[in-house]
Amino acid sequence: MNTGDLPFSSATPLSVVPVSKLNQAVARLLERSFPLTWISGEISNFTRAASGHWYFTLKDDAAQVRSVMFRSRAQLAGFMPREGDRVEVRALVTLYAPRGDFQLNVEAIRRSGAGNLYEAFLRLKEKLAAEGLFDTARKRELPFFPRTIGIVTSPQAAALHDVLTTLARRAPHVRVIVYPTPVQGEGAAQKIAQAIATASHRAESDVLLLCRGGGSIEDLWAFNEEPVARALAACSMPVISGVGHETDVTIADFAADLRAPTPTAAAELATRPRADWLMMLETQAGRLQRAMARRMGDASQTVDWLSRRLVSPSAYIARERVQLQALSTRLTHAVRTPVTASRHALLHLQTRLAAQLPDTAAPQSALAEQARRLGTAFTAGIAAQRQSLSSLATQLELLNPQRTLERGYAIVTGADGKIVRSPAQLHAGDAIGMQLAEGRAQVELARVEAKN
């Protein structure tokens, strides 16, 4: 034992210790020496305080110990202990220092013998989870509008009465089929599995309810058996598990497609109140009427719009002619306007150009006068030249040898072809040529006479 936490020890002189410090040291020593432990016993003097804490005595044939379970832990217990119940508690051994009471601080509580069952529950849950029986992917959605509901339960069970009452109130139109089976006792698990298999094979229902009221873990153990879980997984229709109370959890809850906290809640999840259906139908009918009225109104407006657009061919042609005339006018205006604007711009530019050009009227007048005078002088010169040329032509014509020849003269050429100008150039017997006005003659000279 470690005495370091004590306010005194045998190694130190004896001293005076207050009771509070002594109790606190003993409480710490107990809590360190005894870890959380499962302890079995019988409930006695059970009291639930206004604060929610539980106070009771845990006893057996030879001894007893005070126990406390605080509200935060008691809310997780799953059941309310009663006088004389045999239970197992997981507790911390401690001392209540203000009064010096040795007590158990209870962390968890279960009915006696539930420990082995819970371990079996965990082993089966782990096994089936590893096989995929609890996978979310295999969960099926409930039918939106079930017409037939099957119930697997005991005909004598109070849960059946609650379920039938709920269904009659919420959905009296739904057909109900009960598949009777024991839900407790020896062989109940096999019979429950057989009832589920029968419902699956007959396929008469749209959804199946597995129902049983609350009870101890032993009472509900049939729903923790493997045959029931496999039958739920193989069922051909969606299954809602409504077994026990809200705090009761079974293997069937994991294997089913949906878990309900109670059998009554299972019936509520499987159906929708008839009033809701009627209200929905009324709402849908109103929406349909409004949609039809809106559709008819739109169609009427469309017909009116089309009737206004429907015109005779002559009226259509006249309207198109008017539109064509308007387009023609617009085109003419569009063409004429730029031309007019360009013309005005040109005139403006011409005016500006004229304003910028020098005054050429006087030079132009002088130039015209010079041109006139030049033309007169040129004409007179041409006339004089022409007259002179005519006179020269006359003179030249007078000097033309041909004219002399035409008057009876002839040109005499010697044998060498030269013109004979003197008789000395000639001799008797020479052959001479004579060029006449209309031809030539070859003459042989008989004699030559010189001019004295």
matplotlib code that plots the C-alpha trace (Angstrom):
import matplotlib.pyplot as plt

x = [0.0, 1.3, 1.0, 2.3, -1.2, -2.0, -1.8, 0.4, 2.6, 4.6, 7.8, 6.7, 5.8, 2.1, 0.1, -3.5, -5.4, -8.8, -11.6, -12.2, -8.6, -8.7, -11.8, -10.5, -7.2, -9.1, -11.4, -8.3, -6.7, -9.8, -10.2, -6.6, -6.6, -9.9, -10.4, -13.8, -15.2, -18.4, -20.2, -23.4, -26.1, -29.7, -31.4, -32.7, -33.9, -34.0, -34.7, -34.9, -34.2, -35.7, -32.3, -32.5, -29.8, -30.4, -29.6, -29.9, -28.2, -26.6, -26.6, -26.2, -26.7, -23.7, -23.2, -24.4, -23.0, -24.5, -24.5, -25.2, -25.8, -25.8, -28.4, -26.0, -25.4, -28.9, -30.3, -28.3, -29.4, -32.3, -34.5, -35.6, -34.5, -37.1, -36.8, -35.4, -34.0, -30.8, -28.4, -24.7, -23.1, -19.9, -18.7, -15.9, -15.2, -15.0, -15.8, -18.4, -16.2, -18.8, -20.4, -17.6, -19.8, -18.2, -20.1, -20.1, -20.1, -22.1, -21.1, -23.4, -26.1, -27.5, -29.8, -28.0, -26.8, -27.1, -23.3, -23.0, -26.0, -24.5, -21.2, -23.1, -25.1, -21.8, -20.2, -23.2, -23.5, -19.9, -20.2, -23.3, -21.8, -18.7, -20.9, -22.6, -26.1, -26.3, -24.9, -26.8, -26.6, -28.9, -31.6, -34.7, -37.0, -40.6, -43.4, -45.0, -48.5, -48.8, -52.0, -51.3, -49.2, -48.0, -47.4, -45.2, -46.1, -48.0, -51.8, -51.9, -49.4, -50.5, -48.3, -50.6, -53.6, -51.6, -50.5, -54.0, -55.5, -52.9, -53.5, -57.2, -56.9, -54.4, -55.1, -58.4, -58.1, -55.0, -55.4, -53.6, -52.3, -51.0, -48.4, -48.8, -45.7, -44.5, -42.2, -40.7, -39.6, -37.8, -37.7, -39.2, -36.4, -36.9, -40.6, -40.2, -37.8, -40.3, -43.1, -40.9, -40.0, -43.7, -44.6, -41.7, -42.7, -46.4, -45.5, -48.9, -47.8, -46.1, -44.2, -43.7, -43.8, -41.9, -43.5, -43.0, -43.6, -40.9, -39.2, -36.0, -33.0, -34.0, -37.6, -36.3, -33.5, -35.4, -34.8, -31.1, -30.8, -29.0, -32.0, -34.2, -31.5, -30.9, -34.6, -35.0, -32.1, -33.6, -37.1, -38.6, -40.2, -39.1, -39.2, -39.7, -38.5, -40.6, -39.3, -39.3, -39.2, -37.1, -34.0, -34.2, -31.8, -31.8, -30.0, -33.3, -33.2, -29.9, -31.0, -34.3, -34.6, -35.9, -36.0, -38.9, -38.6, -41.9, -44.5, -46.9, -44.1, -43.6, -47.2, -46.9, -43.8, -45.4, -48.5, -49.5, -52.7, -55.7, -56.4, -53.0, -53.8, -57.2, -55.6, -52.9, -55.6, -57.6, -54.5, -53.5, -57.1, -57.0, -53.7, -55.0, -58.1, -56.0, -53.6, -56.4, -58.0, -54.7, -54.2, -57.6, -57.1, -53.8, -55.3, -58.2, -55.8, -53.8, -56.9, -57.8, -54.3, -54.3, -57.7, -56.5, -53.5, -55.8, -56.7, -58.0, -55.5, -56.6, -56.1, -52.8, -51.7, -52.9, -51.0, -47.9, -48.3, -48.5, -45.4, -43.7, -44.6, -43.3, -40.0, -39.8, -40.2, -37.6, -35.3, -35.8, -35.3, -32.2, -30.7, -31.8, -30.6, -27.0, -27.0, -28.6, -26.1, -23.2, -24.5, -24.7, -21.3, -19.9, -21.5, -20.0, -16.6, -17.0, -17.9, -14.9, -12.7, -13.9, -13.2, -9.7, -8.9, -7.4, -9.3, -8.3, -10.9, -8.5, -5.7, -8.1, -9.5, -6.0, -5.1, -8.2, -7.2, -3.7, -5.0, -7.3, -4.5, -2.2, -4.9, -5.3, -1.6, -1.2, -4.1, -2.6, 0.9, -0.5, -2.4, 0.8, 2.8, 0.2, 0.2, 4.0, 3.9, 1.4, 3.5, 6.6, 4.6, 3.6, 7.2, 8.3, 5.7, 7.0, 10.5, 9.4, 11.3, 8.3, 6.4, 9.3, 9.2, 5.5, 6.1, 8.1, 11.5, 13.7, 16.7, 19.6, 22.0, 25.2, 26.3, 27.6, 24.2, 25.2, 23.1, 24.5, 24.8, 27.2, 27.5, 31.1, 30.1, 28.6, 30.0, 28.4, 27.5, 27.1, 24.1, 22.3, 19.3, 16.4, 14.1, 10.7, 7.6, 6.0, 9.0, 12.6, 14.1, 17.5, 18.9, 22.0, 23.5, 24.1, 26.0, 26.7, 26.5, 27.9, 26.3, 28.3]
y = [0.0, 3.4, 5.7, 8.7, 10.1, 9.8, 12.9, 10.9, 7.8, 5.6, 7.3, 10.6, 11.7, 11.2, 14.3, 15.4, 14.9, 16.5, 14.0, 15.5, 15.0, 11.5, 10.6, 12.2, 10.3, 7.0, 7.7, 8.3, 5.2, 3.1, 4.4, 3.7, 0.2, -1.0, -0.3, -0.4, -3.9, -5.8, -6.7, -8.8, -8.5, -7.8, -4.4, -3.1, 0.2, 1.6, 5.4, 7.7, 11.3, 14.4, 15.2, 11.9, 10.1, 6.5, 5.4, 1.8, -1.0, -3.9, -7.0, -10.7, -13.3, -12.2, -8.5, -5.3, -2.0, 1.4, 2.4, 5.5, 5.9, 9.5, 10.7, 10.9, 7.2, 6.2, 7.6, 5.0, 2.0, 0.9, -0.2, 0.9, -1.5, -2.7, -4.0, -7.5, -7.4, -9.3, -7.1, -6.7, -3.3, -1.9, 0.3, 2.2, 1.5, 4.8, 6.6, 9.4, 11.8, 14.1, 11.1, 8.6, 6.1, 3.3, 3.1, 2.1, 4.7, 2.8, 3.4, 0.8, -1.7, -4.8, -7.6, -10.5, -13.0, -10.3, -10.2, -13.5, -12.7, -9.4, -10.9, -13.5, -10.5, -8.7, -11.8, -12.5, -8.8, -8.7, -11.9, -10.8, -7.3, -8.9, -10.8, -7.6, -8.4, -4.9, -2.9, 0.2, -0.6, -3.6, -1.7, -1.2, 1.7, 1.3, 1.3, 4.7, 3.4, -0.1, -1.9, -4.9, -5.1, -8.3, -8.7, -11.3, -11.5, -13.5, -13.3, -13.0, -10.1, -6.7, -5.3, -6.8, -4.9, -1.7, -2.2, -3.1, -0.1, 2.2, 0.8, 1.0, 4.7, 5.8, 3.6, 1.6, 0.9, -1.2, -5.0, -6.7, -10.2, -11.7, -14.4, -15.9, -17.1, -17.3, -14.4, -15.8, -19.1, -22.2, -22.5, -19.1, -17.9, -20.8, -20.2, -16.5, -17.2, -19.7, -17.1, -14.5, -17.1, -18.0, -14.3, -13.9, -17.0, -16.0, -12.4, -11.2, -8.1, -4.9, -4.5, -6.8, -5.7, -7.7, -6.8, -7.6, -5.6, -4.6, -7.0, -8.1, -9.1, -12.7, -12.1, -10.5, -13.0, -14.8, -11.7, -11.9, -15.3, -15.9, -17.7, -14.6, -12.2, -14.4, -14.7, -10.9, -10.5, -13.0, -11.6, -10.6, -7.5, -4.6, -5.3, -2.9, -4.1, -2.9, -5.0, -3.8, -0.3, 2.6, 1.6, -2.1, -3.0, -6.4, -8.1, -8.0, -4.2, -4.3, -6.9, -5.3, -2.5, -0.1, 0.0, 1.4, 2.3, 0.5, -1.7, 1.3, 3.4, 0.5, 0.7, 4.5, 4.2, 1.7, 3.8, 7.3, 8.6, 8.4, 12.1, 12.9, 11.0, 12.7, 16.1, 15.3, 14.2, 17.3, 19.4, 17.6, 17.9, 21.7, 22.0, 20.0, 22.1, 25.3, 23.9, 22.9, 26.3, 28.0, 25.8, 26.5, 30.3, 30.2, 28.2, 30.7, 33.6, 31.8, 31.2, 34.9, 35.9, 33.6, 34.8, 38.4, 37.3, 35.4, 37.9, 37.6, 37.3, 40.7, 42.4, 40.7, 41.9, 45.4, 45.5, 44.1, 46.7, 49.5, 48.1, 47.9, 51.5, 52.5, 50.6, 52.2, 55.6, 54.9, 53.6, 56.7, 58.9, 56.9, 57.3, 60.9, 62.3, 61.3, 62.6, 65.9, 66.2, 65.4, 68.0, 70.7, 69.7, 70.0, 73.4, 74.5, 73.3, 74.9, 78.2, 77.9, 77.0, 80.0, 82.2, 80.8, 81.1, 84.4, 86.7, 85.4, 87.3, 90.1, 87.7, 85.5, 88.5, 89.6, 86.1, 85.8, 89.1, 87.9, 84.6, 86.6, 88.7, 85.8, 84.0, 87.1, 87.4, 83.8, 83.8, 86.8, 85.3, 82.1, 84.0, 85.9, 82.7, 81.1, 84.0, 83.9, 80.2, 80.6, 83.2, 80.9, 78.0, 80.1, 81.1, 77.5, 76.4, 78.9, 77.5, 73.9, 72.2, 70.2, 73.3, 74.3, 70.9, 71.2, 74.3, 72.3, 72.5, 69.4, 68.6, 67.1, 64.7, 63.4, 59.8, 60.2, 61.3, 64.9, 67.8, 69.3, 73.1, 73.9, 72.6, 72.1, 69.1, 67.4, 65.8, 64.5, 60.9, 61.1, 59.5, 61.9, 61.6, 64.0, 64.5, 65.6, 66.6, 63.2, 60.9, 60.5, 60.0, 58.7, 60.7, 60.3, 63.7, 64.2, 67.4, 70.0, 73.8, 76.3, 79.8, 82.5]
z = [0.0, -0.9, 2.1, 0.3, -0.2, 3.6, 5.7, 8.1, 8.0, 10.5, 9.4, 10.8, 14.3, 15.2, 14.3, 14.5, 11.3, 10.5, 9.7, 6.3, 5.3, 6.6, 4.6, 1.5, 1.8, 2.4, -0.7, -2.9, -1.6, -2.3, -5.8, -6.7, -5.1, -6.7, -10.4, -12.1, -11.3, -12.1, -8.8, -8.5, -5.9, -5.1, -5.2, -1.8, -0.6, -4.1, -4.3, -7.3, -6.1, -7.6, -9.2, -11.1, -9.1, -8.0, -4.4, -3.4, -1.4, -3.2, -1.0, -1.0, 1.8, 3.8, 3.2, 1.8, 0.5, -0.2, -3.9, -5.9, -9.7, -10.9, -13.4, -16.4, -16.0, -14.9, -18.2, -20.1, -18.0, -20.2, -17.3, -13.9, -11.1, -8.7, -5.1, -5.1, -8.7, -9.1, -11.0, -12.0, -11.6, -12.9, -10.1, -8.6, -4.9, -3.0, 0.2, 0.6, 2.6, 4.2, 6.0, 5.9, 4.2, 2.2, -1.1, -4.7, -7.5, -10.2, -13.8, -15.5, -14.5, -16.1, -15.0, -13.5, -16.2, -18.9, -19.2, -20.9, -23.1, -24.1, -25.0, -27.2, -28.7, -29.6, -31.1, -33.3, -34.3, -35.3, -37.3, -39.2, -39.8, -41.3, -43.7, -44.8, -43.4, -41.8, -44.7, -45.6, -49.3, -48.9, -47.0, -49.1, -49.1, -47.8, -50.3, -50.7, -50.7, -49.2, -49.8, -47.6, -44.4, -42.9, -39.1, -37.6, -33.9, -31.3, -31.5, -27.7, -27.6, -26.5, -29.2, -31.9, -30.4, -30.4, -34.0, -35.3, -33.5, -35.0, -38.5, -38.2, -37.1, -39.6, -42.7, -42.5, -46.2, -45.7, -45.6, -42.7, -42.6, -39.3, -39.4, -35.9, -34.0, -30.4, -29.6, -26.4, -24.9, -26.1, -29.9, -30.5, -32.7, -35.2, -35.2, -35.8, -38.7, -40.1, -40.0, -41.7, -44.4, -44.9, -45.4, -47.8, -49.8, -50.0, -51.0, -50.0, -48.3, -49.4, -46.1, -43.1, -39.4, -36.8, -33.5, -29.8, -26.7, -24.2, -21.7, -20.2, -22.4, -21.7, -22.9, -26.1, -26.7, -29.5, -31.7, -31.1, -32.6, -36.0, -37.7, -37.3, -38.6, -41.7, -42.3, -42.2, -44.6, -47.1, -46.9, -50.3, -48.9, -46.8, -43.0, -40.1, -36.7, -33.8, -31.0, -27.3, -26.1, -27.4, -25.3, -26.4, -29.2, -30.9, -33.8, -35.6, -35.5, -37.5, -40.0, -40.8, -43.4, -40.8, -37.0, -35.0, -31.3, -30.5, -32.3, -32.5, -34.1, -36.6, -37.7, -38.0, -40.2, -42.4, -43.2, -43.9, -42.3, -44.6, -43.7, -45.2, -48.3, -48.7, -48.0, -50.6, -53.1, -52.5, -52.9, -56.1, -57.4, -56.7, -58.4, -61.4, -61.6, -61.5, -64.0, -66.4, -66.0, -66.6, -69.6, -71.0, -70.4, -72.3, -75.1, -75.4, -75.5, -78.1, -80.2, -79.9, -80.9, -83.9, -84.9, -84.9, -87.0, -89.5, -92.3, -95.9, -98.8, -100.2, -96.9, -96.4, -99.9, -99.2, -95.9, -97.6, -100.4, -97.9, -96.1, -99.5, -100.3, -96.9, -97.6, -101.0, -99.6, -96.9, -99.6, -101.8, -98.9, -97.8, -101.3, -102.0, -98.7, -99.1, -102.7, -101.7, -98.9, -101.2, -103.7, -101.0, -99.8, -103.4, -103.9, -100.6, -101.7, -105.0, -103.3, -101.1, -104.0, -106.0, -103.1, -102.9, -106.7, -108.1, -110.6, -114.1, -116.1, -117.2, -118.1, -119.8, -121.8, -122.8, -123.6, -125.8, -127.5, -128.1, -129.5, -131.8, -133.0, -133.3, -135.4, -137.6, -138.1, -138.7, -141.3, -143.0, -143.1, -144.4, -147.1, -148.1, -148.2, -150.2, -152.7, -152.9, -153.4, -156.1, -157.9, -157.5, -158.8, -161.9, -162.4, -162.0, -164.4, -166.9, -166.5, -166.8, -169.7, -170.5, -171.4, -173.7, -175.3, -175.8, -177.8, -180.3, -178.8, -178.3, -176.0, -177.9, -176.1, -177.4, -177.6, -174.1, -173.0, -172.2, -173.4, -176.5, -176.2, -179.1, -182.7, -181.9, -179.9, -182.9, -186.0, -189.1, -188.8, -184.9, -183.4, -181.1, -179.0, -179.0, -176.1, -177.4, -175.5, -176.0, -176.3, -177.6, -181.0, -182.2, -185.1, -187.1, -188.2, -191.9, -191.4, -188.8, -189.5, -187.1, -186.7, -188.4]

ax = plt.figure().add_subplot(projection="3d")
ax.plot(x, y, z, "-o")
ax.set_aspect("equal")
plt.show()
